Amino acid sequence: MTETIETRRKRLYMRSIRRGIKEMDVILTAFAGERLSEMDEAGLDAYEALIAEQDLDLYPWINGQEAPPAEHQAMVNEIRSQFNEVVERNGSA
């Protein structure tokens, strides 16, 4: 049985909200809630590959402490951009 795109989005959302590190839960939940519904298969592939990484690797990439691997750079930039939008909208981090 093939997974529908909606089922895949729901699965990726659930993986985003239960990460293990609270900071990544907050960042990825906000991102997934706003962006997964817009993503096509290629975007979902990129996001799924990124969240397959360990939080201890992801967090420094997302917060800019370390450069992400080239294959994740575009998705990390998208997550950073969305997070900055949320911070600006809410007036805090």
The first five atom37 places (N, CA, C, CB, O) and aatype in JSON, in Angstrom:
{
  "aatype": [12, 16, 6, 16, 9, 6, 16, 1, 1, 11, 1, 10, 18, 12, 1, 15, 9, 1, 1, 7, 9, 11, 6, 12, 3, 19, 9, 10, 16, 0, 13, 0, 7, 6, 1, 10, 15, 6, 12, 3, 6, 0, 7, 10, 3, 0, 18, 6, 0, 10, 9, 0, 6, 5, 3, 10, 3, 10, 18, 14, 17, 9, 2, 7, 5, 6, 0, 14, 14, 0, 6, 8, 5, 0, 12, 19, 2, 6, 9, 1, 15, 5, 13, 2, 6, 19, 19, 6, 1, 2, 7, 15, 0],
  "atom_mask": [
    [1, 1, 1, 1, 1],
    [1, 1, 1, 1, 1],
    [1, 1, 1, 1, 1],
    [1, 1, 1, 1, 1],
    [1, 1, 1, 1, 1],
    [1, 1, 1, 1, 1],
    [1, 1, 1, 1, 1],
    [1, 1, 1, 1, 1],
    [1, 1, 1, 1, 1],
    [1, 1, 1, 1, 1],
    [1, 1, 1, 1, 1],
    [1, 1, 1, 1, 1],
    [1, 1, 1, 1, 1],
    [1, 1, 1, 1, 1],
    [1, 1, 1, 1, 1],
    [1, 1, 1, 1, 1],
    [1, 1, 1, 1, 1],
    [1, 1, 1, 1, 1],
    [1, 1, 1, 1, 1],
    [1, 1, 1, 0, 1],
    [1, 1, 1, 1, 1],
    [1, 1, 1, 1, 1],
    [1, 1, 1, 1, 1],
    [1, 1, 1, 1, 1],
    [1, 1, 1, 1, 1],
    [1, 1, 1, 1, 1],
    [1, 1, 1, 1, 1],
    [1, 1, 1, 1, 1],
    [1, 1, 1, 1, 1],
    [1, 1, 1, 1, 1],
    [1, 1, 1, 1, 1],
    [1, 1, 1, 1, 1],
    [1, 1, 1, 0, 1],
    [1, 1, 1, 1, 1],
    [1, 1, 1, 1, 1],
    [1, 1, 1, 1, 1],
    [1, 1, 1, 1, 1],
    [1, 1, 1, 1, 1],
    [1, 1, 1, 1, 1],
    [1, 1, 1, 1, 1],
    [1, 1, 1, 1, 1],
    [1, 1, 1, 1, 1],
    [1, 1, 1, 0, 1],
    [1, 1, 1, 1, 1],
    [1, 1, 1, 1, 1],
    [1, 1, 1, 1, 1],
    [1, 1, 1, 1, 1],
    [1, 1, 1, 1, 1],
    [1, 1, 1, 1, 1],
    [1, 1, 1, 1, 1],
    [1, 1, 1, 1, 1],
    [1, 1, 1, 1, 1],
    [1, 1, 1, 1, 1],
    [1, 1, 1, 1, 1],
    [1, 1, 1, 1, 1],
    [1, 1, 1, 1, 1],
    [1, 1, 1, 1, 1],
    [1, 1, 1, 1, 1],
    [1, 1, 1, 1, 1],
    [1, 1, 1, 1, 1],
    [1, 1, 1, 1, 1],
    [1, 1, 1, 1, 1],
    [1, 1, 1, 1, 1],
    [1, 1, 1, 0, 1],
    [1, 1, 1, 1, 1],
    [1, 1, 1, 1, 1],
    [1, 1, 1, 1, 1],
    [1, 1, 1, 1, 1],
    [1, 1, 1, 1, 1],
    [1, 1, 1, 1, 1],
    [1, 1, 1, 1, 1],
    [1, 1, 1, 1, 1],
    [1, 1, 1, 1, 1],
    [1, 1, 1, 1, 1],
    [1, 1, 1, 1, 1],
    [1, 1, 1, 1, 1],
    [1, 1, 1, 1, 1],
    [1, 1, 1, 1, 1],
    [1, 1, 1, 1, 1],
    [1, 1, 1, 1, 1],
    [1, 1, 1, 1, 1],
    [1, 1, 1, 1, 1],
    [1, 1, 1, 1, 1],
    [1, 1, 1, 1, 1],
    [1, 1, 1, 1, 1],
    [1, 1, 1, 1, 1],
    [1, 1, 1, 1, 1],
    [1, 1, 1, 1, 1],
    [1, 1, 1, 1, 1],
    [1, 1, 1, 1, 1],
    [1, 1, 1, 0, 1],
    [1, 1, 1, 1, 1],
    [1, 1, 1, 1, 1]
  ],
  "atom_positions": [
    [[0.84, -1.18, 0.0], [0.0, 0.0, 0.0], [0.88, 1.25, 0.0], [-0.95, 0.0, 1.21], [1.83, 1.34, 0.78]],
    [[0.58, 2.18, -0.86], [1.35, 3.4, -1.01], [0.8, 4.48, -0.08], [1.33, 3.88, -2.48], [-0.42, 4.63, 0.08]],
    [[1.7, 5.21, 0.53], [1.32, 6.29, 1.44], [0.85, 7.49, 0.64], [2.5, 6.68, 2.37], [1.54, 7.92, -0.29]],
    [[-0.3, 8.05, 0.98], [-0.77, 9.25, 0.3], [0.06, 10.45, 0.77], [-2.29, 9.49, 0.57], [0.73, 10.38, 1.81]],
    [[0.02, 11.52, 0.01], [0.78, 12.72, 0.39], [0.25, 13.3, 1.71], [0.71, 13.78, -0.73], [1.04, 13.82, 2.51]],
    [[-1.05, 13.23, 1.94], [-1.61, 13.74, 3.2], [-1.17, 12.89, 4.39], [-3.14, 13.77, 3.12], [-0.86, 13.43, 5.45]],
    [[-1.14, 11.59, 4.22], [-0.66, 10.71, 5.29], [0.81, 10.98, 5.56], [-0.88, 9.22, 4.91], [1.25, 11.01, 6.71]],
    [[1.57, 11.19, 4.51], [2.99, 11.5, 4.67], [3.18, 12.81, 5.43], [3.69, 11.58, 3.31], [4.02, 12.89, 6.32]],
    [[2.42, 13.82, 5.09], [2.51, 15.1, 5.79], [2.18, 14.94, 7.27], [1.56, 16.13, 5.15], [2.85, 15.52, 8.12]],
    [[1.16, 14.17, 7.57], [0.79, 13.92, 8.97], [1.9, 13.19, 9.71], [-0.51, 13.12, 9.05], [2.22, 13.52, 10.85]],
    [[2.5, 12.19, 9.06], [3.59, 11.44, 9.67], [4.78, 12.34, 9.94], [4.01, 10.26, 8.77], [5.38, 12.28, 11.01]],
    [[5.13, 13.19, 8.98], [6.26, 14.1, 9.16], [5.97, 15.14, 10.23], [6.61, 14.78, 7.84], [6.87, 15.55, 10.96]],
    [[4.72, 15.57, 10.32], [4.35, 16.5, 11.38], [4.55, 15.85, 12.75], [2.88, 16.96, 11.22], [5.12, 16.46, 13.65]],
    [[4.1, 14.62, 12.89], [4.26, 13.91, 14.17], [5.74, 13.73, 14.51], [3.56, 12.54, 14.12], [6.13, 13.85, 15.67]],
    [[6.57, 13.45, 13.52], [8.01, 13.33, 13.76], [8.62, 14.67, 14.13], [8.71, 12.75, 12.53], [9.65, 14.71, 14.81]],
    [[8.01, 15.74, 13.7], [8.52, 17.09, 14.0], [8.22, 17.51, 15.43], [7.92, 18.1, 13.04], [9.0, 18.24, 16.04]],
    [[7.1, 17.06, 15.98], [6.7, 17.53, 17.31], [7.24, 16.68, 18.44], [5.21, 17.58, 17.4], [7.14, 17.06, 19.61]],
    [[7.81, 15.55, 18.12], [8.35, 14.65, 19.16], [9.8, 14.34, 18.85], [7.52, 13.33, 19.25], [10.13, 13.24, 18.41]],
    [[10.66, 15.32, 19.08], [12.06, 15.2, 18.7], [12.95, 14.69, 19.81], [12.56, 16.51, 18.23], [13.81, 13.84, 19.57]],
    [[12.77, 15.18, 21.0], [13.66, 14.8, 22.1], [14.31, 16.01, 22.75], [0.0, 0.0, 0.0], [14.48, 16.05, 23.97]],
    [[14.66, 16.98, 21.94], [15.2, 18.24, 22.45], [14.09, 19.29, 22.3], [16.53, 18.68, 21.68], [13.6, 19.52, 21.19]],
    [[13.7, 19.9, 23.39], [12.56, 20.82, 23.41], [12.7, 21.93, 22.37], [12.4, 21.43, 24.79], [11.72, 22.29, 21.71]],
    [[13.9, 22.48, 22.22], [14.11, 23.55, 21.26], [13.77, 23.1, 19.84], [15.56, 24.05, 21.32], [13.18, 23.84, 19.06]],
    [[14.16, 21.86, 19.51], [13.86, 21.35, 18.17], [12.37, 21.06, 18.04], [14.69, 20.07, 17.88], [11.8, 21.25, 16.96]],
    [[11.72, 20.61, 19.12], [10.26, 20.44, 19.09], [9.58, 21.74, 18.7], [9.74, 19.95, 20.46], [8.72, 21.77, 17.82]],
    [[9.98, 22.83, 19.36], [9.36, 24.14, 19.12], [9.62, 24.61, 17.69], [9.89, 25.18, 20.12], [8.69, 25.01, 16.99]],
    [[10.85, 24.57, 17.26], [11.22, 25.06, 15.93], [10.56, 24.23, 14.83], [12.75, 25.05, 15.75], [9.94, 24.78, 13.92]],
    [[10.69, 22.91, 14.92], [10.16, 22.06, 13.86], [8.64, 21.97, 13.87], [10.74, 20.69, 13.97], [8.03, 21.82, 12.81]],
    [[8.02, 22.06, 15.04], [6.56, 22.06, 15.09], [6.01, 23.31, 14.39], [6.06, 22.01, 16.56], [5.06, 23.22, 13.62]],
    [[6.61, 24.45, 14.66], [6.17, 25.69, 14.01], [6.37, 25.6, 12.5], [6.94, 26.92, 14.57], [5.49, 25.96, 11.72]],
    [[7.53, 25.11, 12.08], [7.81, 24.98, 10.66], [6.83, 24.02, 9.99], [9.25, 24.52, 10.44], [6.22, 24.34, 8.98]],
    [[6.7, 22.83, 10.57], [5.84, 21.82, 9.97], [4.39, 22.28, 9.91], [5.94, 20.51, 10.76], [3.69, 22.04, 8.93]],
    [[3.94, 22.96, 10.96], [2.56, 23.44, 10.99], [2.25, 24.45, 9.91], [0.0, 0.0, 0.0], [1.13, 24.51, 9.41]],
    [[3.24, 25.25, 9.56], [3.02, 26.29, 8.55], [3.4, 25.87, 7.14], [3.78, 27.51, 8.92], [2.82, 26.38, 6.18]],
    [[4.34, 24.96, 6.99], [4.88, 24.72, 5.65], [4.61, 23.35, 5.03], [6.32, 24.91, 5.7], [4.6, 23.24, 3.81]],
    [[4.38, 22.32, 5.83], [4.22, 20.98, 5.24], [3.07, 20.92, 4.25], [4.0, 19.95, 6.33], [3.18, 20.24, 3.23]],
    [[1.99, 21.62, 4.52], [0.82, 21.55, 3.62], [1.11, 22.13, 2.25], [-0.35, 22.28, 4.25], [0.4, 21.83, 1.29]],
    [[2.14, 22.96, 2.14], [2.51, 23.59, 0.86], [3.52, 22.76, 0.07], [3.07, 24.98, 1.11], [3.71, 22.98, -1.12]],
    [[4.17, 21.81, 0.73], [5.28, 21.1, 0.1], [4.82, 20.04, -0.88], [6.15, 20.46, 1.16], [3.84, 19.33, -0.66]],
    [[5.57, 19.96, -1.99], [5.36, 18.88, -2.94], [6.23, 17.7, -2.52], [5.68, 19.33, -4.4], [6.89, 17.75, -1.48]],
    [[6.24, 16.65, -3.31], [7.02, 15.44, -2.97], [8.5, 15.74, -2.77], [6.85, 14.39, -4.06], [9.13, 15.22, -1.85]],
    [[9.07, 16.58, -3.63], [10.49, 16.91, -3.52], [10.77, 17.64, -2.21], [10.95, 17.77, -4.72], [11.77, 17.37, -1.54]],
    [[9.91, 18.57, -1.83], [10.08, 19.29, -0.58], [9.95, 18.36, 0.61], [0.0, 0.0, 0.0], [10.71, 18.45, 1.57]],
    [[8.97, 17.45, 0.54], [8.79, 16.48, 1.62], [10.0, 15.55, 1.72], [7.52, 15.67, 1.39], [10.41, 15.18, 2.82]],
    [[10.56, 15.17, 0.57], [11.76, 14.34, 0.57], [12.91, 15.05, 1.29], [12.18, 13.98, -0.87], [13.61, 14.45, 2.11]],
    [[13.1, 16.33, 0.97], [14.18, 17.11, 1.59], [13.95, 17.26, 3.09], [14.28, 18.49, 0.94], [14.89, 17.14, 3.88]],
    [[12.72, 17.53, 3.48], [12.41, 17.69, 4.9], [12.59, 16.37, 5.64], [10.97, 18.21, 5.08], [13.16, 16.34, 6.74]],
    [[12.11, 15.29, 5.05], [12.24, 13.98, 5.7], [13.71, 13.59, 5.87], [11.5, 12.92, 4.89], [14.08, 13.04, 6.9]],
    [[14.53, 13.88, 4.88], [15.96, 13.59, 4.99], [16.58, 14.41, 6.12], [16.68, 13.88, 3.66], [17.42, 13.91, 6.87]],
    [[16.17, 15.67, 6.23], [16.73, 16.53, 7.28], [16.33, 16.02, 8.66], [16.25, 17.97, 7.08], [17.18, 15.91, 9.54]],
    [[15.05, 15.72, 8.87], [14.63, 15.33, 10.21], [15.05, 13.91, 10.57], [13.13, 15.46, 10.34], [14.84, 13.47, 11.7]],
    [[15.63, 13.19, 9.63], [16.22, 11.89, 9.94], [17.54, 12.06, 10.7], [16.45, 11.07, 8.65], [18.04, 11.12, 11.31]],
    [[18.09, 13.27, 10.65], [19.33, 13.58, 11.37], [19.06, 13.69, 12.87], [19.96, 14.89, 10.84], [17.93, 13.91, 13.29]],
    [[20.09, 13.53, 13.65], [19.99, 13.64, 15.1], [19.82, 15.1, 15.51], [21.24, 13.04, 15.77], [20.37, 16.01, 14.89]],
    [[19.04, 15.32, 16.58], [18.84, 16.67, 17.09], [20.14, 17.36, 17.47], [17.92, 16.63, 18.3], [20.28, 18.57, 17.29]],
    [[21.09, 16.6, 17.98], [22.37, 17.2, 18.36], [23.15, 17.72, 17.16], [23.21, 16.18, 19.12], [24.04, 18.56, 17.32]],
    [[22.83, 17.24, 15.98], [23.39, 17.79, 14.74], [22.51, 18.91, 14.21], [23.54, 16.69, 13.68], [23.01, 19.96, 13.8]],
    [[21.19, 18.69, 14.23], [20.24, 19.66, 13.67], [20.29, 21.01, 14.37], [18.85, 19.11, 13.76], [20.33, 22.05, 13.71]],
    [[20.28, 21.0, 15.68], [20.17, 22.26, 16.42], [21.27, 23.25, 16.07], [20.21, 21.98, 17.9], [20.96, 24.41, 15.81]],
    [[22.55, 22.86, 16.05], [23.57, 23.85, 15.67], [23.46, 24.3, 14.21], [24.94, 23.27, 15.92], [23.86, 25.42, 13.88]],
    [[22.93, 23.46, 13.34], [22.73, 23.87, 11.95], [21.64, 24.93, 11.88], [22.36, 22.66, 11.05], [21.79, 25.96, 11.21]],
    [[20.54, 24.68, 12.58], [19.38, 25.58, 12.52], [19.69, 26.92, 13.19], [18.17, 24.93, 13.18], [19.27, 27.96, 12.7]],
    [[20.41, 26.89, 14.31], [20.67, 28.15, 15.01], [21.92, 28.86, 14.5], [20.81, 27.9, 16.49], [22.28, 29.92, 15.01]],
    [[22.58, 28.3, 13.5], [23.7, 28.97, 12.85], [25.05, 28.78, 13.5], [0.0, 0.0, 0.0], [26.01, 29.43, 13.1]],
    [[25.15, 27.9, 14.49], [26.44, 27.65, 15.13], [27.37, 26.85, 14.23], [26.24, 26.92, 16.44], [28.59, 27.0, 14.31]],
    [[26.8, 26.0, 13.38], [27.57, 25.18, 12.46], [26.9, 25.21, 11.1], [27.71, 23.73, 12.99], [25.69, 25.38, 10.99]],
    [[27.7, 25.03, 10.06], [27.15, 24.94, 8.71], [26.59, 23.54, 8.48], [28.23, 25.29, 7.65], [27.24, 22.55, 8.81]],
    [[25.4, 23.45, 7.92], [24.85, 22.12, 7.62], [25.54, 21.52, 6.4], [23.32, 22.2, 7.39], [26.16, 22.25, 5.62]],
    [[25.44, 20.22, 6.22], [25.93, 19.62, 4.98], [25.2, 20.23, 3.78], [25.74, 18.07, 5.01], [24.06, 20.67, 3.91]],
    [[25.85, 20.26, 2.66], [25.3, 20.89, 1.45], [23.91, 20.36, 1.11], [26.23, 20.67, 0.28], [23.05, 21.12, 0.67]],
    [[23.68, 19.06, 1.3], [22.38, 18.49, 0.92], [21.23, 18.99, 1.78], [22.45, 16.98, 0.99], [20.07, 18.85, 1.41]],
    [[21.55, 19.57, 2.93], [20.5, 20.09, 3.82], [20.46, 21.62, 3.87], [20.72, 19.55, 5.22], [19.58, 22.18, 4.52]],
    [[21.37, 22.29, 3.2], [21.48, 23.74, 3.32], [20.18, 24.46, 2.95], [22.6, 24.24, 2.43], [19.76, 25.36, 3.68]],
    [[19.55, 24.1, 1.85], [18.34, 24.8, 1.41], [17.21, 24.64, 2.43], [17.88, 24.28, 0.04], [16.51, 25.61, 2.73]],
    [[17.02, 23.44, 2.95], [15.94, 23.22, 3.92], [16.24, 23.92, 5.23], [15.74, 21.71, 4.17], [15.34, 24.49, 5.85]],
    [[17.5, 23.9, 5.67], [17.87, 24.62, 6.9], [17.59, 26.11, 6.72], [19.37, 24.38, 7.25], [17.07, 26.76, 7.63]],
    [[17.94, 26.67, 5.57], [17.67, 28.08, 5.3], [16.18, 28.38, 5.36], [18.23, 28.48, 3.94], [15.77, 29.41, 5.89]],
    [[15.37, 27.47, 4.83], [13.92, 27.66, 4.85], [13.39, 27.64, 6.28], [13.22, 26.57, 4.0], [12.53, 28.45, 6.64]],
    [[13.9, 26.72, 7.1], [13.46, 26.63, 8.49], [13.89, 27.87, 9.27], [14.03, 25.36, 9.16], [13.11, 28.42, 10.04]],
    [[15.13, 28.32, 9.06], [15.61, 29.54, 9.73], [14.74, 30.73, 9.35], [17.08, 29.82, 9.36], [14.34, 31.52, 10.21]],
    [[14.45, 30.86, 8.07], [13.65, 31.97, 7.58], [12.26, 31.96, 8.22], [13.53, 31.91, 6.06], [11.78, 33.0, 8.68]],
    [[11.62, 30.81, 8.24], [10.29, 30.7, 8.83], [10.36, 31.0, 10.32], [9.7, 29.31, 8.59], [9.48, 31.68, 10.84]],
    [[11.37, 30.51, 11.02], [11.51, 30.76, 12.46], [11.68, 32.26, 12.72], [12.71, 29.97, 13.03], [11.08, 32.8, 13.65]],
    [[12.5, 32.92, 11.91], [12.69, 34.37, 12.07], [11.39, 35.13, 11.84], [13.77, 34.87, 11.1], [11.13, 36.12, 12.52]],
    [[10.57, 34.68, 10.88], [9.26, 35.29, 10.65], [8.38, 35.17, 11.88], [8.57, 34.65, 9.44], [7.71, 36.13, 12.27]],
    [[8.37, 33.99, 12.49], [7.56, 33.76, 13.7], [8.04, 34.64, 14.83], [7.61, 32.28, 14.12], [7.22, 35.23, 15.54]],
    [[9.34, 34.75, 15.01], [9.89, 35.59, 16.07], [9.5, 37.04, 15.85], [11.43, 35.45, 16.13], [9.08, 37.72, 16.79]],
    [[9.63, 37.52, 14.62], [9.26, 38.91, 14.32], [7.77, 39.16, 14.56], [9.61, 39.25, 12.87], [7.38, 40.19, 15.1]],
    [[6.95, 38.2, 14.16], [5.5, 38.32, 14.34], [5.12, 38.38, 15.83], [4.78, 37.14, 13.66], [4.25, 39.14, 16.24]],
    [[5.79, 37.55, 16.61], [5.46, 37.44, 18.04], [6.28, 38.37, 18.93], [5.67, 36.03, 18.51], [5.96, 38.56, 20.1]],
    [[7.32, 38.94, 18.38], [8.14, 39.89, 19.14], [9.07, 39.26, 20.15], [0.0, 0.0, 0.0], [9.6, 39.96, 21.02]],
    [[9.29, 37.94, 20.06], [10.22, 37.28, 21.0], [10.72, 35.98, 20.4], [9.54, 37.02, 22.36], [10.21, 35.49, 19.39]],
    [[11.73, 35.42, 21.06], [12.28, 34.14, 20.61], [11.86, 33.04, 21.55], [13.82, 34.19, 20.51], [12.22, 31.88, 21.35]]
  ]
}
